[in-house]
Amino acid sequence: MTKSQTISCLIVDDEAIAREIIATHLSKIKNTHVVASCSNAMEAFNHISNQTIDLVFLDINMPHISGISFAKSINSNIKVIFTTAYRDYAVEGFELKAVDYLLKPISLERLQKAIHTYFEIYGEKEPLVNAINESSDFFFVRSERKMIKIDFNDIIYIESYSDYLKIHLNHMTIITRETISSIEAKLPKSLFLRIHRSYIIAISAITSFTNEHITIHNNALPISRTYKKTVLSFLEKF
């Protein structure tokens, strides 16, 4: 592949939201183009037969024909990045010489790394990546076995526990097993502030603050020593 050539990508996943997330992420990465997005392997076979595909983002757990079976049946020139909610298939996935193996929910940063791996092996050494578009106003998290859309404007604050997060929204609370650092990477810095290893707050939701606490919806959230200087310096600008 030449330096200026764009890789043609195919997304195969039986979950519409999962396909949307990958397509949205790829739209922010230069030198990638989504040729089609398919809900099953048979649709994908049709596209591969009629179009040039360089890279397939392939869900493993699909009805009728699994991602593993599909990967075994296609031309070896078409490279695969597996996407799944389960770790159990990782070894089998890599035995098929997959470029990468992504666990859902897939962040832009993690997918970007997978694309970088593809370019390292098959093309450019440094893929040209667009900056994250801060005009995007949402992201997705996995909760209760489904992908849930979270609007930035709905977030009040995010709270981390030992192995899960609570995302407090205006109308409800979402619990997910993502790390607070992975969520922080998805949030625009102009709207959110990390005040503690366990707390990220929406700046617009602040009702008052002291040197030790920030109050949001009658909840006094602690400012940790690690973040105090940065937090207070930021708040004093207002």
C-alpha positions as CSV (number, residue, x, y, z in Angstrom):
1,M,0.0,0.0,0.0
2,T,1.4,3.4,-0.9
3,K,1.6,6.2,1.5
4,S,-1.3,8.2,0.0
5,Q,-3.6,5.1,-0.4
6,T,-6.7,4.9,1.8
7,I,-7.5,1.5,3.3
8,S,-11.0,0.2,2.6
9,C,-12.8,-1.0,5.8
10,L,-15.7,-3.3,6.3
11,I,-17.6,-3.4,9.6
12,V,-19.4,-6.7,10.5
13,D,-21.4,-6.8,13.7
14,D,-25.0,-7.9,14.5
15,E,-25.4,-4.9,16.9
16,A,-26.3,-1.7,15.1
17,I,-24.8,0.5,17.9
18,A,-21.5,-1.4,17.8
19,R,-21.3,-0.8,14.1
20,E,-22.1,2.9,14.6
21,I,-19.4,3.3,17.2
22,I,-16.7,1.8,15.0
23,A,-17.8,3.9,12.0
24,T,-17.8,7.1,14.0
25,H,-14.3,6.4,15.3
26,L,-13.0,5.6,11.8
27,S,-14.4,8.8,10.5
28,K,-11.9,10.6,12.7
29,I,-8.9,8.6,11.4
30,K,-7.4,9.7,8.1
31,N,-6.5,7.1,5.4
32,T,-9.5,4.9,6.4
33,H,-12.7,4.6,4.5
34,V,-15.8,2.5,5.5
35,V,-17.0,0.8,2.4
36,A,-20.0,-0.9,4.1
37,S,-21.4,-1.9,7.5
38,C,-23.0,-5.3,7.7
39,S,-25.2,-7.0,10.3
40,N,-24.2,-10.6,9.4
41,A,-21.6,-12.6,7.5
42,M,-23.7,-13.2,4.4
43,E,-24.0,-9.5,3.8
44,A,-20.2,-9.2,4.3
45,F,-19.5,-12.0,1.8
46,N,-21.5,-10.1,-0.8
47,H,-19.4,-6.9,-0.3
48,I,-16.1,-8.8,-0.4
49,S,-17.1,-10.5,-3.6
50,N,-18.0,-7.2,-5.3
51,Q,-15.6,-4.6,-3.8
52,T,-12.0,-4.3,-2.7
53,I,-11.7,-4.7,1.1
54,D,-8.4,-4.2,2.9
55,L,-9.5,-4.5,6.5
56,V,-12.5,-6.1,8.3
57,F,-13.7,-5.1,11.8
58,L,-15.3,-8.4,12.7
59,D,-17.5,-9.3,15.7
60,I,-16.9,-12.9,16.8
61,N,-20.3,-13.7,18.4
62,M,-22.8,-13.5,15.5
63,P,-25.7,-15.7,14.6
64,H,-25.5,-18.4,11.8
65,I,-21.8,-17.8,10.9
66,S,-19.4,-16.8,13.6
67,G,-16.7,-14.2,13.1
68,I,-14.1,-17.0,13.6
69,S,-15.6,-19.0,10.8
70,F,-16.0,-16.0,8.6
71,A,-12.3,-15.0,9.1
72,K,-11.2,-18.5,8.1
73,S,-13.2,-18.4,4.9
74,I,-12.0,-15.1,3.4
75,N,-8.9,-14.3,1.3
76,S,-5.8,-14.0,3.5
77,N,-5.0,-10.7,1.8
78,I,-8.0,-9.2,3.7
79,K,-6.9,-8.4,7.2
80,V,-9.1,-8.7,10.3
81,I,-9.5,-6.8,13.6
82,F,-11.7,-8.8,15.9
83,T,-14.2,-6.9,18.0
84,T,-16.1,-8.7,20.9
85,A,-17.4,-8.3,24.4
86,Y,-15.7,-11.5,25.5
87,R,-12.1,-12.3,26.2
88,D,-12.5,-16.0,25.7
89,Y,-11.8,-16.0,22.0
90,A,-8.5,-14.0,22.1
91,V,-6.2,-16.9,21.6
92,E,-8.1,-18.3,18.7
93,G,-8.4,-14.8,17.2
94,F,-4.6,-14.3,17.2
95,E,-4.0,-17.8,15.9
96,L,-5.8,-16.6,12.7
97,K,-3.2,-13.8,12.5
98,A,-5.6,-11.1,13.3
99,V,-4.2,-7.5,13.3
100,D,-5.7,-6.9,16.7
101,Y,-8.4,-8.0,19.1
102,L,-10.6,-5.2,20.6
103,L,-12.8,-5.6,23.6
104,K,-16.1,-3.7,23.6
105,P,-16.8,-1.0,24.4
106,I,-14.2,0.2,22.0
107,S,-12.7,3.7,22.6
108,L,-11.3,5.9,19.9
109,E,-7.9,5.6,21.4
110,R,-7.9,1.8,21.4
111,L,-9.2,1.6,17.8
112,Q,-6.6,4.2,16.8
113,K,-3.9,1.9,18.2
114,A,-5.2,-1.0,16.2
115,I,-5.2,1.0,13.0
116,H,-1.6,2.1,13.9
117,T,-0.7,-1.6,14.2
118,Y,-2.2,-2.3,10.7
119,F,-0.1,0.5,9.2
120,E,3.0,-0.7,11.0
121,I,2.7,-4.1,9.4
122,Y,1.0,-3.4,6.0
123,G,1.6,0.2,5.1
124,E,2.4,3.6,6.6
125,K,4.5,3.7,9.8
126,E,2.5,6.6,11.2
127,P,-1.2,6.8,10.2
128,L,-2.5,10.4,9.9
129,V,-5.1,10.8,12.7
130,N,-7.5,13.7,12.9
131,A,-7.8,15.4,16.3
132,I,-10.8,14.2,18.3
133,N,-13.7,16.3,17.3
134,E,-14.9,18.2,20.3
135,S,-18.1,19.0,18.5
136,S,-19.1,15.4,19.1
137,D,-21.5,15.6,22.0
138,F,-21.8,12.0,23.1
139,F,-20.1,8.6,23.6
140,F,-21.2,5.0,24.3
141,V,-20.7,2.7,27.3
142,R,-21.6,-0.9,27.8
143,S,-24.1,-1.4,30.6
144,E,-26.5,-4.3,31.3
145,R,-25.4,-6.1,28.1
146,K,-26.1,-3.2,25.8
147,M,-24.4,-0.1,24.5
148,I,-25.9,3.1,25.9
149,K,-25.5,6.5,24.4
150,I,-24.3,9.2,26.9
151,D,-24.8,12.8,26.0
152,F,-22.2,15.1,27.4
153,N,-24.9,17.6,28.5
154,D,-26.6,15.0,30.6
155,I,-23.6,14.2,32.8
156,I,-23.4,15.7,36.3
157,Y,-20.4,13.8,37.6
158,I,-18.7,10.4,37.2
159,E,-17.8,8.3,40.2
160,S,-15.2,5.5,40.3
161,Y,-15.4,2.4,42.5
162,S,-13.0,-0.5,42.7
163,D,-14.1,-2.3,39.5
164,Y,-16.9,-0.1,38.0
165,L,-18.1,3.4,37.4
166,K,-21.3,5.3,38.2
167,I,-22.1,7.9,35.5
168,H,-24.6,10.3,37.2
169,L,-26.9,11.9,34.7
170,N,-29.6,14.4,35.0
171,H,-32.3,11.8,34.8
172,M,-30.6,8.5,35.9
173,T,-27.4,6.7,36.8
174,I,-25.5,4.4,34.5
175,I,-23.2,1.7,35.9
176,T,-20.4,0.4,33.7
177,R,-17.1,-1.5,34.1
178,E,-15.0,1.0,32.2
179,T,-12.1,2.7,33.9
180,I,-12.4,6.4,34.9
181,S,-9.2,7.1,32.8
182,S,-10.8,5.6,29.6
183,I,-13.9,7.7,30.2
184,E,-11.8,10.8,30.8
185,A,-10.1,10.4,27.5
186,K,-13.6,10.6,25.8
187,L,-14.6,13.9,27.5
188,P,-13.8,17.4,26.2
189,K,-11.6,19.2,28.6
190,S,-13.6,22.3,28.1
191,L,-16.6,20.8,29.7
192,F,-15.2,18.4,32.4
193,L,-12.7,18.5,35.2
194,R,-10.9,15.7,37.1
195,I,-10.9,16.6,40.8
196,H,-9.9,13.3,42.3
197,R,-8.8,9.8,41.2
198,S,-12.4,8.8,41.8
199,Y,-14.3,11.8,40.5
200,I,-14.8,13.7,37.2
201,I,-17.3,16.6,37.3
202,A,-19.3,18.6,34.7
203,I,-18.1,22.1,35.1
204,S,-21.5,23.5,34.3
205,A,-23.0,21.5,37.2
206,I,-20.9,23.2,39.9
207,T,-23.0,25.1,42.5
208,S,-20.2,26.1,44.9
209,F,-16.7,25.1,45.9
210,T,-14.1,25.5,48.7
211,N,-10.4,24.5,48.8
212,E,-11.5,21.0,49.8
213,H,-14.8,20.3,48.1
214,I,-16.9,21.0,45.1
215,T,-20.7,20.9,45.5
216,I,-22.8,19.5,42.7
217,H,-26.6,18.9,43.2
218,N,-26.1,19.0,47.0
219,N,-23.3,16.4,46.8
220,A,-20.0,17.6,48.3
221,L,-17.2,15.9,46.3
222,P,-13.6,15.9,47.6
223,I,-10.7,17.6,45.8
224,S,-7.7,15.4,46.3
225,R,-4.2,16.7,47.0
226,T,-3.0,15.4,43.6
227,Y,-5.5,17.5,41.7
228,K,-5.9,20.5,44.1
229,K,-3.5,22.9,42.4
230,T,-4.8,22.3,38.9
231,V,-8.5,22.4,40.0
232,L,-8.3,25.5,42.1
233,S,-6.2,27.3,39.5
234,F,-8.9,26.4,36.9
235,L,-11.8,27.5,39.1
236,E,-10.3,30.8,40.1
237,K,-10.5,31.9,36.5
238,F,-14.3,32.1,36.8
